[in-house]
């Protein structure tokens, strides 16, 4: 792959054509850098599924609320894991109002350059 069609993210080579859609969507949003933290989750009574909890109503007959049950997220672009860690590459990232996360590397390589180019116009 040539450097014009691929990018290295966390030591892995990605075809730009494989991620261009999600990168474009991420470039359209506002992002805030912050530390990743444990958060509440809803866990199904059969323990076969769980999802982050944002305060919405739920059926307690079907779901249990686990106060610190959401223990990681993934970068929307490269799927890097963001979690509680002493390593800032794992414990900090970029998030938005949709609770979507980006790792620092994807933000720096794919989002920040686009923002800088738009500010030059």
C-alpha positions as CSV (number, residue, x, y, z in Angstrom):
1,X,0.0,0.0,0.0
2,X,1.2,3.5,-0.7
3,X,1.3,6.1,1.9
4,X,-1.4,8.0,0.0
5,X,-3.9,5.1,0.3
6,X,-3.1,3.8,3.8
7,X,-2.4,5.1,7.3
8,X,-0.8,3.5,10.4
9,X,-2.9,3.7,13.5
10,X,-1.5,2.1,16.7
11,X,1.0,0.1,14.6
12,X,-1.7,-1.3,12.3
13,X,-2.0,-0.3,8.6
14,X,-5.5,0.8,7.5
15,X,-6.7,1.4,4.0
16,X,-8.0,4.9,3.9
17,X,-10.9,3.8,1.7
18,X,-12.1,1.4,4.4
19,X,-12.4,4.2,7.0
20,X,-13.2,7.2,4.9
21,X,-17.0,7.2,5.7
22,X,-16.6,7.2,9.4
23,X,-13.7,9.7,9.2
24,X,-15.9,12.1,7.2
25,X,-18.7,11.7,9.8
26,X,-16.3,12.4,12.6
27,X,-14.9,15.5,10.8
28,X,-18.4,17.0,10.9
29,X,-18.7,16.9,14.7
30,X,-17.3,18.9,17.6
31,X,-15.0,17.0,19.9
32,X,-13.9,17.5,23.5
33,X,-10.7,15.9,24.9
34,X,-11.3,14.2,28.3
35,X,-10.4,11.3,30.5
36,X,-12.4,8.1,30.0
37,X,-14.3,7.1,33.1
38,X,-16.4,4.1,34.2
39,X,-20.1,4.9,33.8
40,X,-23.5,3.2,34.5
41,X,-24.8,0.4,32.3
42,X,-28.0,-1.5,31.9
43,X,-27.4,-5.3,32.1
44,X,-30.1,-7.6,30.9
45,X,-31.5,-10.0,33.6
46,X,-30.2,-12.9,31.6
47,X,-26.7,-11.3,31.4
48,X,-26.6,-11.7,27.7
49,X,-26.5,-8.0,26.8
50,X,-25.6,-4.7,28.3
51,X,-25.6,-1.1,27.1
52,X,-24.5,2.2,28.4
53,X,-27.1,4.0,30.6
54,X,-27.7,7.7,30.1
55,X,-30.6,8.2,32.4
56,X,-33.4,7.0,30.1
57,X,-36.3,5.1,31.5
58,X,-36.0,1.3,31.5
59,X,-38.0,-1.8,32.5
60,X,-36.5,-3.1,35.8
61,X,-38.2,-6.4,35.1
62,X,-35.8,-6.8,32.1
63,X,-32.7,-4.8,33.1
64,X,-30.5,-4.2,36.2
65,X,-28.6,-0.9,36.6
66,X,-24.9,-1.4,37.2
67,X,-23.5,1.9,38.5
68,X,-19.9,1.2,37.1
69,X,-20.9,-1.4,34.5
70,X,-19.7,0.3,31.4
71,X,-16.0,-0.4,31.6
72,X,-14.7,0.6,28.1
73,X,-15.5,2.2,24.8
74,X,-13.9,1.8,21.4
75,X,-12.6,4.4,19.0
76,X,-15.2,4.9,16.3
77,X,-12.5,4.8,13.6
78,X,-9.9,2.2,14.6
79,X,-11.6,0.4,17.4
80,X,-8.8,1.2,19.9
81,X,-10.0,0.4,23.5
82,X,-10.5,3.4,25.8
83,X,-10.7,2.4,29.5
84,X,-9.5,3.3,33.0
85,X,-5.7,3.0,32.8
86,X,-2.4,4.6,33.8
87,X,-1.6,4.9,30.1
88,X,-2.9,8.2,28.7
89,X,-3.2,6.5,25.3
90,X,-5.9,4.2,26.8
91,X,-7.4,6.5,29.4
92,X,-8.0,9.8,27.4
93,X,-9.6,10.5,24.1
94,X,-12.1,12.7,22.3
95,X,-15.8,12.5,22.8
96,X,-18.9,14.3,21.5
97,X,-22.5,14.8,22.5
98,X,-23.4,11.4,21.0
99,X,-21.1,9.7,23.5
100,X,-18.9,8.6,20.6
101,X,-15.2,8.2,21.3
102,X,-12.1,8.7,19.3
103,X,-8.6,7.7,20.4
104,X,-6.0,10.4,20.5
105,X,-4.1,9.0,17.5
106,X,-7.1,9.0,15.2
107,X,-8.0,12.5,16.3
108,X,-4.5,13.9,15.8
109,X,-4.0,12.1,12.4
110,X,-7.4,12.3,10.9
111,X,-9.6,14.9,12.5
112,X,-7.3,17.8,13.7
113,X,-5.7,18.3,10.3
114,X,-9.1,18.7,8.7
115,X,-10.2,21.3,11.3
116,X,-6.9,23.2,10.8
117,X,-7.5,23.3,7.0
118,X,-11.0,24.6,7.5
119,X,-9.8,27.3,9.8
120,X,-7.3,28.5,7.2
121,X,-10.2,29.2,4.7
